[in-house]
Every structure is written in C-alpha cells, then in structure tokens.
Amino acid sequence: MKKYIWIFVLILIGFALVCNINSTPKVSGGLMGSDSTKKINNSESDGFEIKKSEEEWKQILTPEQYRVLREKGTERAFTGKFYKNHETGIYVCAACGNELFSSETKYESGSGWPSYWEPVSENSVKLLEDTSYGMIRTEVVCGKCGSHLGHVFDDGPQPTGKRYCINSISLDFKKDSTK
C-alpha cells in the first residue's frame, strides 16, 4: 500500500512541475491584441503608466485591497459591495481611478462577483496568462497601474461572449449624475 502512495505522490509532483514550465505570464496589450511574453512585476520596466513601490501601495490601500489588488487575492463570492449594484455609472480601479467598466456592460452571471461583457476601452485593462493553482486562466489587470482585478472567461453573453469576473474590492464606482 505504501508503494502505491509513493507512486501517486511522485505522479502529483511530476504533474505540478509540468504545469509550471514556462510560467512566465503572457501579456496582451489591450483586449485581444497580439500576445507577447513578458513578466509582470509592476517594476519600472513593466510598461504601466502609474508606478509605485509596494510600500507606497500599502499606504494608500486598505489591507484587504492590498491583498487583492497587489497580491492577486480574491474576495469571497457573493460578498462584494458591487455584486448587486444596479446603478448607472462607471466602475474604476480602486488603486488608481482608471475607468474600467460601464454599468451598461454589467450583467448577472451567477458567479458571485460583478461581471461585465466588455471593458470601457481597449487600453483600460491588460490580459495576462495565469497558471496559478494548476489551471490556465486569463487574469485581468488595470491598464494604468497593473493592479489585479479578476479573470476573464469565454462563457459570457453576446456580443463578446466574454465574462470579466471582477473583485468588487478592486473597484470604485462613479455614479452617473445625469440619470
């Protein structure tokens, strides 16, 4: 029996190693632009307009915002302040104020997080390959500061077929005062 357990453990270790080969994230500059391999670490060389040290981010973000936005955490499903928000306006990055999503593209996906079928502009977000937790997903980060927002999936509604599944804590909301 011990022999089979060791074989199983070795197979799991092998699988984990294979999954992490070439784990340098792929960056897409815009929504569906051409992909290029680039390591994202929010340093001076990463191409984001807003550059701050991690100490500066810690000073302006709450501990929970820092955990999600800078350490790529996730808030619990169905708990975010914007999950059930139906007001008209623009969702902006909680770290830098960059406009990200319009309430016009928000929809109820049933996932437990605010979901949108399209960002407000091609440059408002960047897409990265995420190979964490033994999965291959597409991470969504702010196009200006590189902060983690959530992930995008190909199971959304038309016209894009995309579901941008975004942490509420990564967002602020600017209500449309004209409506």
QUILINSUL-V62769 format. One record per pair of residues at least 4 apart in sequence whose ideal C-beta (glycine too) atoms are under 6 Angstrom apart, sorted by the first residue. I is the first residue (numbers start at 0). J is the second residue. If there is no record, write none. Layout:
i=I j=J
i=I j=J
This chain:
i=18 j=133
i=22 j=130
i=23 j=36
i=23 j=38
i=24 j=39
i=24 j=127
i=24 j=128
i=25 j=34
i=25 j=36
i=25 j=128
i=26 j=37
i=26 j=127
i=27 j=32
i=27 j=34
i=27 j=126
i=28 j=32
i=29 j=121
i=29 j=122
i=30 j=121
i=39 j=45
i=39 j=127
i=41 j=45
i=41 j=145
i=47 j=144
i=47 j=145
i=48 j=143
i=49 j=95
i=49 j=143
i=49 j=144
i=51 j=55
i=51 j=56
i=56 j=60
i=56 j=69
i=57 j=65
i=60 j=64
i=60 j=65
i=63 j=168
i=64 j=68
i=64 j=93
i=64 j=168
i=65 j=69
i=66 j=70
i=66 j=72
i=67 j=72
i=67 j=166
i=67 j=168
i=67 j=169
i=68 j=94
i=68 j=146
i=68 j=147
i=68 j=169
i=71 j=147
i=74 j=79
i=74 j=166
i=74 j=168
i=76 j=111
i=77 j=111
i=79 j=167
i=80 j=167
i=81 j=113
i=81 j=167
i=81 j=170
i=82 j=113
i=86 j=174
i=87 j=102
i=87 j=175
i=87 j=178
i=88 j=102
i=88 j=172
i=88 j=173
i=88 j=174
i=88 j=175
i=89 j=98
i=89 j=101
i=89 j=173
i=90 j=99
i=90 j=100
i=90 j=170
i=90 j=172
i=91 j=96
i=91 j=98
i=91 j=171
i=91 j=173
i=92 j=97
i=92 j=99
i=92 j=141
i=93 j=169
i=93 j=170
i=93 j=171
i=94 j=144
i=94 j=146
i=95 j=143
i=95 j=144
i=97 j=141
i=97 j=143
i=98 j=119
i=98 j=123
i=99 j=118
i=99 j=123
i=100 j=115
i=100 j=118
i=101 j=119
i=104 j=115
i=104 j=116
i=104 j=117
i=105 j=115
i=106 j=114
i=108 j=114
i=108 j=162
i=110 j=114
i=110 j=164
i=112 j=164
i=113 j=165
i=113 j=167
i=114 j=162
i=114 j=164
i=115 j=163
i=116 j=155
i=116 j=156
i=116 j=159
i=116 j=161
i=117 j=159
i=118 j=123
i=118 j=124
i=119 j=123
i=122 j=142
i=123 j=142
i=124 j=139
i=124 j=142
i=125 j=140
i=125 j=142
i=126 j=137
i=127 j=138
i=129 j=136
i=129 j=138
i=130 j=135
i=136 j=150
i=137 j=151
i=138 j=150
i=139 j=148
i=139 j=149
i=139 j=151
i=139 j=163
i=140 j=145
i=140 j=147
i=141 j=146
i=148 j=165
i=148 j=169
i=149 j=164
i=149 j=165
i=149 j=166
i=150 j=164
i=151 j=161
i=151 j=163
i=152 j=162
i=153 j=160
i=154 j=162
i=155 j=160
i=155 j=161
i=155 j=162
